[in-house]
Amino acid sequence: MQKREGVPYVLLIAFMIAGVCLLVLGVFKQKERTEQLRKYEMTWGFISDSLERGKRSDMFAAVHSYEVDGKEYSFQDYVFTRKKPKIGKKEKIMYNPNDPSEAFVKDRFTIPQALLLFGSLAVIYPILIIVATSCNIADKWREFIKCMLLGGVFAGGGFGFCFGGIGRLNFLSVVCFILGCFGAYFIEYGFYSLRK
C-alpha cells in the first residue's frame, strides 16, 4: 500500500469526529430552541442600553427591554462584540408565558445554528481533502488543495475570531491567533508544494 504524505489522516479523522460531535450537539440544541419557539410567545421589544467592556471600551453587549402585561423586563447579550448596538432598535422578543423574565431575541444567528454550521464544515472539509487526495492529479496539486482547505479553516476561523469577535488581548484571543498562524503555515506550505 502506498504511503501518503502531507496532511495526516489522523488529523482529518479528528476533524470529522469533532464535526460529528458538534452536529449532534447542534441538533439537540436546535430541537430545544424549536420547542421554545413553539411554547413561547412573541412581543415587540427594543435595545435599551449598551454595555461596554475592555480597556478602551471597544467591546459591546446590547441590553434588550420588553413589556409583558404592563411589567418591564430586560436581559443582556452574553457575548461582547466590536459592533456597537443601535439604541432604540425594535426587535421581536420571544418570552416564556409562565416566566416572562426568560426571553431571547427571535431573529438572530443562534448558538445551535453556529454548532450546526461549524460541525458541517468540520465534516465536509476532511471529505473534500480525501477526495482531492484520491483524484488522479499531480501530487503537488493534491498537496496544494489539501493545504488550502485546512489552512482556510484555521486561518479564517482563528484570525476571524481573534480580530473580529474578541478584539482584545486575553487567553482566548492568543489561542485564536495561534490557530490562525497554524492555518497561515498550511497555506504557505501549500504554495511551497507547488514549487517542489
Summary of the structure (lengths in Angstrom):
residues: 196
radius of gyration: 21.9
end to end distance: 23.7
largest distance: 73.5
contacts: 568
relative contact order: 0.15
helix: 55%
strand: 22%
